[in-house]
Amino acid sequence: MFLGFNIDLRFDRDAIANGQWYRILTSNFVHSNDAHLAMNMAGVGALWLLHHHFFSVTKYWLYLCAISLVTTLLIYIFSSNIDIYVGLSGTLHGLIAYGAIKDLQNKEKTGWLLLVGVIAKVTYEQTIGASSDLETLIESRVAIEAHLFGLLCGLALGAIELLSIKKPKH
């Protein structure tokens, strides 16, 4: 953002359709303004503090990139109303959901609070819409579709891990 690459790296539906597929991933790492960047970085920090014990640094970056890629790909496929998209919030919703599932798997009661909270937030956004104050702050439309797709990616990732755990044979 500070180097002025936002336009070259953001999700731009026309540019992607013309072969610039890298934007599917890079759009998650550019932001609409300083406030948007600061909020997303605060989210990354908070999630690391909450759930760092479930990740190595490599696994964190792998999951962050995987959720980012799939979330933005789903935007491209299913949200034709979005021509431009930037930010990490969809991915953060996915990491919250994944972390909540890991909390539950490890018998941490906060997992229920996080899981119900993120599902309630996304449900609210899908039915009522995003906060106009937030849109004013970030100087952009809040892509609530990204929040939904990120949530679904995080839930799927958590479920895949749960289902892949081998149970001991008796």
C-alpha positions as CSV (number, residue, x, y, z in Angstrom):
1,M,0.0,0.0,0.0
2,F,2.8,2.4,0.9
3,L,4.6,1.7,-2.4
4,G,1.5,2.4,-4.5
5,F,0.8,-1.1,-5.7
6,N,-2.8,-1.3,-4.7
7,I,-4.1,-0.8,-8.2
8,D,-1.8,-3.4,-9.6
9,L,-2.5,-6.0,-6.9
10,R,-6.2,-5.5,-6.1
11,F,-9.0,-7.8,-7.2
12,D,-10.1,-6.3,-10.4
13,R,-12.7,-8.5,-12.2
14,D,-11.8,-7.3,-15.7
15,A,-8.0,-7.7,-15.1
16,I,-8.5,-11.2,-13.8
17,A,-10.7,-12.1,-16.7
18,N,-7.9,-11.0,-18.9
19,G,-5.4,-13.4,-17.3
20,Q,-4.1,-11.5,-14.2
21,W,-5.0,-14.4,-11.9
22,Y,-2.4,-13.4,-9.3
23,R,-4.9,-10.8,-8.2
24,I,-7.0,-13.6,-6.7
25,L,-4.4,-13.9,-4.0
26,T,-2.7,-10.5,-3.9
27,S,-5.9,-8.6,-3.4
28,N,-6.0,-9.9,0.2
29,F,-2.8,-8.1,1.0
30,V,-3.7,-4.6,-0.2
31,H,-6.2,-2.2,1.5
32,S,-8.4,0.7,0.7
33,N,-6.7,3.1,3.2
34,D,-4.6,3.2,6.4
35,A,-7.6,2.6,8.7
36,H,-8.5,-0.6,6.7
37,L,-4.9,-1.8,6.9
38,A,-4.7,-1.1,10.6
39,M,-7.9,-2.9,11.4
40,N,-6.8,-6.0,9.4
41,M,-3.4,-6.0,11.0
42,A,-5.0,-5.7,14.5
43,G,-7.2,-8.7,13.5
44,V,-4.1,-10.7,12.4
45,G,-2.4,-9.9,15.7
46,A,-5.5,-10.7,17.8
47,L,-6.0,-14.1,16.0
48,W,-2.3,-15.0,16.5
49,L,-2.6,-14.2,20.2
50,L,-5.7,-16.3,20.5
51,H,-4.7,-19.3,18.4
52,H,-1.0,-19.3,17.9
53,H,-0.7,-22.6,19.7
54,F,-2.5,-24.3,16.8
55,F,0.0,-23.2,14.2
56,S,3.6,-23.2,13.3
57,V,4.5,-20.0,11.4
58,T,4.6,-22.1,8.2
59,K,1.1,-23.6,8.8
60,Y,-0.3,-20.1,9.7
61,W,0.9,-18.6,6.4
62,L,-0.2,-21.7,4.5
63,Y,-3.7,-21.5,5.9
64,L,-3.9,-17.7,5.6
65,C,-3.0,-18.0,1.9
66,A,-5.3,-20.9,1.3
67,I,-8.3,-19.2,2.9
68,S,-7.4,-16.0,1.0
69,L,-7.2,-17.8,-2.3
70,V,-10.4,-19.8,-2.0
71,T,-12.3,-16.8,-0.5
72,T,-11.4,-14.5,-3.4
73,L,-11.9,-17.2,-6.0
74,L,-15.4,-17.7,-4.6
75,I,-16.0,-13.9,-4.9
76,Y,-14.9,-14.2,-8.5
77,I,-17.2,-17.1,-9.3
78,F,-20.3,-16.2,-7.2
79,S,-20.3,-12.4,-6.6
80,S,-20.4,-10.8,-10.0
81,N,-21.5,-7.6,-8.2
82,I,-18.0,-7.1,-6.9
83,D,-15.6,-5.6,-9.5
84,I,-12.9,-4.4,-7.1
85,Y,-12.0,-6.0,-3.8
86,V,-9.1,-5.5,-1.3
87,G,-8.5,-6.6,2.2
88,L,-8.0,-9.5,4.5
89,S,-11.3,-9.5,6.4
90,G,-12.7,-12.6,4.6
91,T,-9.6,-14.5,5.5
92,L,-9.8,-13.3,9.1
93,H,-13.3,-14.6,9.4
94,G,-12.1,-17.9,8.1
95,L,-9.2,-18.0,10.6
96,I,-11.6,-17.2,13.4
97,A,-13.9,-20.1,12.5
98,Y,-11.0,-22.5,12.1
99,G,-9.5,-21.4,15.5
100,A,-12.9,-21.8,17.1
101,I,-13.2,-25.4,15.8
102,K,-9.7,-26.1,17.1
103,D,-10.7,-24.6,20.5
104,L,-13.6,-27.0,20.6
105,Q,-11.5,-29.9,19.6
106,N,-9.2,-29.1,22.5
107,K,-12.1,-28.6,25.0
108,E,-11.6,-24.8,25.2
109,K,-15.0,-23.3,26.0
110,T,-14.1,-20.1,24.3
111,G,-14.5,-21.9,21.0
112,W,-18.3,-21.9,21.3
113,L,-18.3,-18.1,22.0
114,L,-16.1,-17.5,18.9
115,L,-18.0,-19.8,16.7
116,V,-21.4,-18.6,17.6
117,G,-20.2,-15.0,17.5
118,V,-18.6,-15.2,14.0
119,I,-21.6,-17.0,12.6
120,A,-24.0,-14.5,14.2
121,K,-22.0,-11.6,12.8
122,V,-21.9,-13.0,9.3
123,T,-25.6,-13.8,9.4
124,Y,-26.4,-10.3,10.6
125,E,-24.4,-8.8,7.7
126,Q,-26.1,-11.1,5.2
127,T,-29.5,-10.1,6.4
128,I,-29.1,-6.5,7.5
129,G,-25.9,-5.4,5.7
130,A,-22.6,-3.9,6.8
131,S,-22.1,-1.0,9.1
132,S,-22.2,2.3,7.2
133,D,-19.8,3.8,9.8
134,L,-17.3,1.1,8.9
135,E,-17.7,1.8,5.2
136,T,-17.0,5.5,5.9
137,L,-13.9,4.6,7.9
138,I,-12.4,2.4,5.3
139,E,-13.6,4.5,2.4
140,S,-15.0,1.5,0.6
141,R,-17.9,-0.9,0.5
142,V,-17.6,-3.7,3.0
143,A,-17.5,-7.0,1.1
144,I,-19.8,-9.0,3.3
145,E,-19.6,-11.7,0.6
146,A,-15.9,-12.2,1.5
147,H,-16.9,-12.6,5.2
148,L,-19.3,-15.3,4.3
149,F,-16.9,-17.1,2.0
150,G,-14.1,-16.8,4.5
151,L,-16.3,-18.2,7.2
152,L,-17.2,-21.2,5.0
153,C,-13.6,-21.8,4.2
154,G,-12.5,-21.7,7.8
155,L,-15.4,-24.1,8.8
156,A,-14.5,-26.4,5.9
157,L,-10.8,-26.4,6.9
158,G,-11.6,-27.2,10.5
159,A,-14.0,-29.9,9.5
160,I,-11.4,-31.5,7.2
161,E,-8.9,-31.6,10.0
162,L,-11.4,-33.0,12.4
163,L,-12.4,-35.7,10.0
164,S,-8.8,-36.6,9.2
165,I,-7.9,-37.3,12.8
166,K,-7.2,-41.0,13.1
167,K,-9.1,-42.7,15.9
168,P,-7.2,-45.4,17.8
169,K,-8.3,-49.0,17.0
170,H,-9.6,-51.0,19.9
